[in-house]
Amino acid sequence: MHDFKYVDKELYCEEVPVKKITEEVGSPVYIYSSRTLRNHFNVFDCAFAEIPHIVCFAVKANSNIAILNLFAKEGSGADIVSGGELFRALKAGVDPQKIVYAGIGKTEEEIAYALKSDVLMFNVESPLELQKINEVAGKLGVKARIALRVNPDIDPKTHPYISTGLKKSKFGISIKSALEEYQLASTLPNIEVVGIHKHIGSQITEVGPFVAAMEKILNLVSKLKESGIDIKYIDAGGGLGITYSEEKPPLPREFGAAIIPMIKGLGCTLIFEPGRVIVGNAGILVTKVLYLKTGEAKNFVIVDAGMNDLIRPSLYDAFHKIIPVEEKVSEEITADVVGPICESGDFLAKDRKIAKPEPGDQLAVMSAGAYGFTMSSNYNSRPRVAEVMVDGDKYYVIRKRESYEDLVRGETMLGDQI
């Protein structure tokens, strides 16, 4: 569910007309509903209320500090994959003891930053990374709390680019060698083994893969305890999908009903890393129609938002529903909705049946709250768009639109350094 709705044929976010925002902030623009964000977080959190757990929002899904701060006030932690995401989480007021640090390429500087910040634990992706964390912790005179990211070789039945738990994946340590790696970790002087981590993919629309992966992880937990390694945290990762088109993903309570009986009574705290399921349907990208073009084989609706603003359709062939900001009586056409980027892959929708718009009309690209702005770029020297948060009958600009001057900030020409 979300809080975008039509009132007298005009699209609203909560109690604010979307057109009012675009008139004052411009286009394109990302718009988020604070009510939806809070509701989604609390529905997920409450689904696991009967067991000890920490919800660590996946910062990569949407890293705006206003959103991170909103979740922190609801009790959320953060799942991070870089020093920059750690900086954002801390800036937003996230408790370091609710921050878990994943990612396969942590640098020495990032590891030191996380240790000094006293994050809850590192999710370690490889044996050499484990050695590097031990080395950096030794230099700082501290112990690093770690979990190993174990690859359970489970097919999440999602897009191959966002499938992360198969044995051919670059992520994690093979479950076949995990016991040996844990035993090695337990001997390192600057390492404290506290957890186990798995993450099998994103936009998963069935409970089955989560259950199958958890069964493998719990079997390993049992073996670890037999060998004297006590696991305090089981990090189940994220990946629960949302409805973009016709998908019917399980609700958080259904997810909880499947996982809780497996964990209950183990004496472990369960960690989750939800991202898309909380923010995906809480945000939209609003774009203005510039031109209509009729080609020999296709119709094109040319808009002012491009693949640099929302890359998911180009990268994953992802579907996003597109609706008018103002409903009008109009003939239906089949068209590609495309942006101004000089790439054939620049599209928001292909062969889409939509009500024929006119230049100047605005379209809302739905379900754009996750992996929207965070994956945007300045390609073609396009300033990145503004982000807006709606709260009831008010809205706030939580990121200003970039200017042309922002595009060259930090750049210098030869001779300017002298």
ChimeraX attribute file (.defattr): number of C-alpha atoms within 10 A of each C-alpha:
attribute: neighborCount
match mode: 1-to-1
recipient: residues
	/A:1	9
	/A:2	18
	/A:3	20
	/A:4	23
	/A:5	16
	/A:6	16
	/A:7	11
	/A:8	9
	/A:9	12
	/A:10	15
	/A:11	22
	/A:12	20
	/A:13	30
	/A:14	22
	/A:15	17
	/A:16	17
	/A:17	18
	/A:18	23
	/A:19	18
	/A:20	12
	/A:21	22
	/A:22	19
	/A:23	9
	/A:24	8
	/A:25	17
	/A:26	16
	/A:27	20
	/A:28	24
	/A:29	26
	/A:30	26
	/A:31	28
	/A:32	30
	/A:33	25
	/A:34	24
	/A:35	17
	/A:36	23
	/A:37	23
	/A:38	18
	/A:39	16
	/A:40	20
	/A:41	22
	/A:42	17
	/A:43	14
	/A:44	20
	/A:45	20
	/A:46	12
	/A:47	17
	/A:48	21
	/A:49	12
	/A:50	10
	/A:51	17
	/A:52	14
	/A:53	17
	/A:54	22
	/A:55	26
	/A:56	26
	/A:57	31
	/A:58	27
	/A:59	28
	/A:60	19
	/A:61	21
	/A:62	22
	/A:63	21
	/A:64	19
	/A:65	21
	/A:66	19
	/A:67	19
	/A:68	25
	/A:69	19
	/A:70	18
	/A:71	24
	/A:72	20
	/A:73	13
	/A:74	13
	/A:75	17
	/A:76	23
	/A:77	29
	/A:78	33
	/A:79	29
	/A:80	26
	/A:81	21
	/A:82	21
	/A:83	18
	/A:84	12
	/A:85	20
	/A:86	25
	/A:87	15
	/A:88	21
	/A:89	26
	/A:90	18
	/A:91	13
	/A:92	20
	/A:93	16
	/A:94	24
	/A:95	18
	/A:96	18
	/A:97	13
	/A:98	21
	/A:99	27
	/A:100	27
	/A:101	24
	/A:102	22
	/A:103	16
	/A:104	16
	/A:105	13
	/A:106	20
	/A:107	14
	/A:108	14
	/A:109	11
	/A:110	17
	/A:111	22
	/A:112	18
	/A:113	15
	/A:114	23
	/A:115	21
	/A:116	12
	/A:117	16
	/A:118	18
	/A:119	20
	/A:120	20
	/A:121	25
	/A:122	29
	/A:123	27
	/A:124	27
	/A:125	24
	/A:126	19
	/A:127	15
	/A:128	10
	/A:129	17
	/A:130	22
	/A:131	16
	/A:132	15
	/A:133	25
	/A:134	23
	/A:135	18
	/A:136	19
	/A:137	21
	/A:138	15
	/A:139	11
	/A:140	12
	/A:141	10
	/A:142	16
	/A:143	19
	/A:144	27
	/A:145	22
	/A:146	25
	/A:147	29
	/A:148	27
	/A:149	28
	/A:150	29
	/A:151	29
	/A:152	25
	/A:153	19
	/A:154	21
	/A:155	19
	/A:156	27
	/A:157	17
	/A:158	18
	/A:159	14
	/A:160	14
	/A:161	11
	/A:162	16
	/A:163	21
	/A:164	25
	/A:165	26
	/A:166	20
	/A:167	16
	/A:168	10
	/A:169	16
	/A:170	13
	/A:171	23
	/A:172	28
	/A:173	22
	/A:174	21
	/A:175	18
	/A:176	13
	/A:177	11
	/A:178	20
	/A:179	18
	/A:180	11
	/A:181	17
	/A:182	18
	/A:183	15
	/A:184	12
	/A:185	22
	/A:186	15
	/A:187	11
	/A:188	15
	/A:189	14
	/A:190	21
	/A:191	21
	/A:192	17
	/A:193	24
	/A:194	20
	/A:195	25
	/A:196	25
	/A:197	24
	/A:198	26
	/A:199	26
	/A:200	29
	/A:201	26
	/A:202	25
	/A:203	23
	/A:204	24
	/A:205	20
	/A:206	19
	/A:207	19
	/A:208	15
	/A:209	18
	/A:210	25
	/A:211	16
	/A:212	15
	/A:213	22
	/A:214	21
	/A:215	15
	/A:216	16
	/A:217	22
	/A:218	16
	/A:219	10
	/A:220	18
	/A:221	21
	/A:222	14
	/A:223	13
	/A:224	18
	/A:225	11
	/A:226	10
	/A:227	12
	/A:228	10
	/A:229	19
	/A:230	15
	/A:231	19
	/A:232	17
	/A:233	22
	/A:234	23
	/A:235	28
	/A:236	21
	/A:237	24
	/A:238	26
	/A:239	26
	/A:240	24
	/A:241	24
	/A:242	23
	/A:243	17
	/A:244	17
	/A:245	11
	/A:246	8
	/A:247	13
	/A:248	12
	/A:249	18
	/A:250	16
	/A:251	19
	/A:252	18
	/A:253	15
	/A:254	12
	/A:255	20
	/A:256	20
	/A:257	14
	/A:258	15
	/A:259	19
	/A:260	16
	/A:261	10
	/A:262	13
	/A:263	17
	/A:264	14
	/A:265	9
	/A:266	12
	/A:267	12
	/A:268	18
	/A:269	18
	/A:270	22
	/A:271	24
	/A:272	26
	/A:273	24
	/A:274	25
	/A:275	28
	/A:276	27
	/A:277	27
	/A:278	26
	/A:279	29
	/A:280	26
	/A:281	25
	/A:282	28
	/A:283	29
	/A:284	27
	/A:285	25
	/A:286	28
	/A:287	26
	/A:288	24
	/A:289	20
	/A:290	19
	/A:291	15
	/A:292	17
	/A:293	12
	/A:294	10
	/A:295	8
	/A:296	5
	/A:297	6
	/A:298	12
	/A:299	18
	/A:300	22
	/A:301	24
	/A:302	23
	/A:303	26
	/A:304	18
	/A:305	28
	/A:306	26
	/A:307	25
	/A:308	25
	/A:309	26
	/A:310	23
	/A:311	23
	/A:312	21
	/A:313	17
	/A:314	18
	/A:315	12
	/A:316	12
	/A:317	15
	/A:318	14
	/A:319	19
	/A:320	19
	/A:321	16
	/A:322	20
	/A:323	16
	/A:324	22
	/A:325	23
	/A:326	19
	/A:327	14
	/A:328	12
	/A:329	8
	/A:330	11
	/A:331	9
	/A:332	12
	/A:333	15
	/A:334	16
	/A:335	22
	/A:336	20
	/A:337	23
	/A:338	22
	/A:339	25
	/A:340	17
	/A:341	18
	/A:342	11
	/A:343	11
	/A:344	9
	/A:345	16
	/A:346	21
	/A:347	26
	/A:348	29
	/A:349	21
	/A:350	17
	/A:351	13
	/A:352	17
	/A:353	13
	/A:354	19
	/A:355	17
	/A:356	17
	/A:357	24
	/A:358	14
	/A:359	13
	/A:360	12
	/A:361	16
	/A:362	24
	/A:363	21
	/A:364	25
	/A:365	24
	/A:366	20
	/A:367	25
	/A:368	26
	/A:369	27
	/A:370	25
	/A:371	21
	/A:372	22
	/A:373	24
	/A:374	17
	/A:375	16
	/A:376	18
	/A:377	17
	/A:378	13
	/A:379	14
	/A:380	11
	/A:381	12
	/A:382	18
	/A:383	19
	/A:384	23
	/A:385	25
	/A:386	19
	/A:387	22
	/A:388	22
	/A:389	21
	/A:390	23
	/A:391	17
	/A:392	14
	/A:393	10
	/A:394	12
	/A:395	20
	/A:396	14
	/A:397	16
	/A:398	18
	/A:399	17
	/A:400	13
	/A:401	17
	/A:402	14
	/A:403	12
	/A:404	11
	/A:405	8
	/A:406	11
	/A:407	14
	/A:408	10
	/A:409	8
	/A:410	6
	/A:411	7
	/A:412	9
	/A:413	6
	/A:414	6
	/A:415	6
	/A:416	7
	/A:417	6
	/A:418	4
